[in-house]
Amino acid sequence: VPARNLATAAATGDDAEAKVDLSVRPGEPALPPSLVEKYNLSDPSRWVPLSLAFFGATSATGIYHWNEESQILGLFALFVGTVYTKGGDAIGAMFDETSKDTLEKIRALESVAIDEHKNVIESHKMNLTKAEDVETLATARAQLYKESDVATKHMVEHQFVEHVKETL
């Protein structure tokens, strides 16, 4: 069980989860709670004031000197925290709306791509019948040549008969 679950269980009074054995090997005694678990330091209501007190004390005693980079970092942290607390819900809603719009656009593009692929599949299916179409055309051409040969033969005979009639 992770330490934060144990600290949460201890903070909420859930004894069933608070009595979990965190020993490494069976039979060893449970590990004592860490400092973070003991004082619930993972909660922002605890660590933010402690951090400010620590930085204030180090600055007041001269251990740390606030130069311009540190001041900019502090102001940036305050800015980010203020934006998050005051506008976090609005920013989250905006990102949710943007993601929905993007998802709709992607789905529309996917639909177009699917339709194009269906058209390509249909054209390939039509290409499969080309061999049969060529065979049908070859058969029709052979039939046409036979009929043309017969017609040409009759035409030549007719012209010969006409020519003979004229010469007589």
C-alpha positions in Angstrom: 0.0 0.0 0.0 1.5 3.4 -0.9 2.4 5.7 1.9 -0.1 8.4 0.8 -3.0 5.8 1.1 -1.8 5.0 4.6 -1.6 8.7 5.5 -5.0 9.3 4.0 -6.4 6.4 6.0 -4.9 7.6 9.2 -6.2 11.2 8.6 -9.7 9.9 7.8 -9.7 7.4 10.7 -10.1 4.4 8.5 -8.5 1.8 10.8 -8.8 -1.1 8.4 -6.4 0.5 5.9 -4.3 2.2 8.6 -3.2 -1.2 10.0 -1.6 -2.4 6.8 1.7 -4.1 7.3 4.4 -2.3 5.4 7.3 -4.6 6.3 9.6 -5.8 3.7 9.6 -9.4 4.7 6.9 -11.4 6.4 7.3 -11.5 10.2 9.2 -8.2 10.4 7.7 -5.3 12.3 5.8 -2.6 10.3 7.8 0.5 9.4 7.1 3.6 11.3 5.3 6.4 9.4 7.5 8.8 7.7 7.6 12.5 8.5 5.3 13.3 5.5 2.8 10.7 6.6 3.0 11.7 10.3 2.3 15.4 9.7 0.3 15.1 6.5 2.8 17.3 4.6 1.5 16.3 1.2 -1.5 18.5 1.8 -1.0 22.1 0.3 -2.5 23.6 3.4 0.5 22.3 5.3 3.4 22.5 2.9 2.8 26.0 1.4 2.9 27.8 4.8 5.9 25.7 5.8 7.7 26.5 2.6 7.0 30.2 3.0 8.2 30.1 6.6 11.4 28.3 5.6 12.2 30.8 2.8 11.3 33.7 5.1 13.6 32.4 7.9 16.5 31.7 5.5 16.1 35.2 4.0 15.8 36.9 7.4 18.9 35.1 8.8 20.9 36.0 5.7 21.4 32.4 4.6 19.7 33.1 1.3 19.7 36.4 -0.6 16.8 37.1 -2.9 18.3 38.1 -6.2 16.4 39.1 -9.3 16.0 35.5 -10.6 14.6 34.4 -7.3 12.2 37.3 -7.2 11.0 36.5 -10.7 10.6 32.9 -9.8 8.5 33.8 -6.8 6.3 36.2 -8.8 5.9 33.5 -11.5 4.9 31.0 -8.9 2.4 33.4 -7.4 1.0 34.2 -10.9 0.6 30.5 -11.8 -1.1 29.8 -8.5 -3.4 32.8 -8.9 -4.4 31.9 -12.4 -4.9 28.3 -11.4 -7.2 29.1 -8.4 -9.1 31.9 -10.1 -9.4 30.6 -13.6 -8.6 27.0 -13.5 -12.2 25.9 -14.2 -12.6 28.3 -17.1 -9.2 27.2 -18.6 -10.2 23.5 -18.1 -13.5 24.1 -19.8 -11.8 25.9 -22.7 -9.4 23.0 -23.1 -12.3 20.5 -23.0 -14.2 22.4 -25.6 -11.0 22.7 -27.8 -10.5 18.9 -27.5 -14.1 18.2 -28.5 -13.8 20.5 -31.5 -10.5 18.9 -32.5 -12.0 15.4 -32.0 -15.0 16.4 -34.3 -12.6 17.7 -37.0 -10.5 14.5 -36.8 -13.6 12.3 -37.1 -14.8 14.4 -40.1 -11.4 14.0 -41.8 -11.5 10.3 -41.0 -15.0 9.9 -42.5 -13.7 11.6 -45.7 -10.7 9.3 -45.8 -12.9 6.3 -45.2 -15.2 7.3 -48.1 -12.2 7.8 -50.4 -10.8 4.4 -49.5 -14.2 2.8 -50.2 -14.1 4.5 -53.7 -10.6 3.1 -54.2 -11.8 -0.4 -53.2 -14.8 -0.2 -55.6 -12.4 0.9 -58.4 -10.1 -2.1 -57.6 -13.1 -4.4 -57.7 -14.0 -3.0 -61.1 -10.4 -3.7 -62.2 -10.8 -7.3 -61.3 -13.4 -7.7 -64.1 -11.0 -6.2 -66.8 -9.8 -9.6 -67.8 -13.3 -10.8 -68.4 -14.1 -7.6 -70.3 -11.0 -8.1 -72.5 -12.1 -11.7 -73.2 -15.6 -10.5 -74.1 -14.2 -7.9 -76.4 -11.9 -10.4 -78.1 -14.9 -12.8 -78.6 -17.0 -9.9 -80.0 -14.1 -8.8 -82.3 -13.6 -12.4 -83.6 -17.4 -12.6 -84.4 -17.2 -9.2 -86.1 -14.3 -10.3 -88.2 -16.1 -13.4 -89.3 -19.2 -11.4 -90.2 -17.0 -8.9 -92.0 -15.2 -11.6 -93.9 -18.5 -13.0 -95.1 -19.8 -9.5 -96.0 -16.6 -8.7 -97.9 -16.8 -12.0 -99.7 -20.4 -11.3 -100.8 -19.4 -7.7 -101.7 -16.6 -9.0 -103.9 -18.8 -11.5 -105.6 -21.5 -8.8 -106.2 -18.9 -6.5 -107.7 -17.6 -9.3 -109.9 -21.1 -10.1 -111.1 -21.8 -6.4 -111.8 -18.5 -6.1 -113.6 -19.3 -9.1 -115.7 -22.7 -7.7 -116.6 -21.3 -4.4 -117.6 -18.7 -6.0 -119.9 -21.3 -8.2 -121.6 
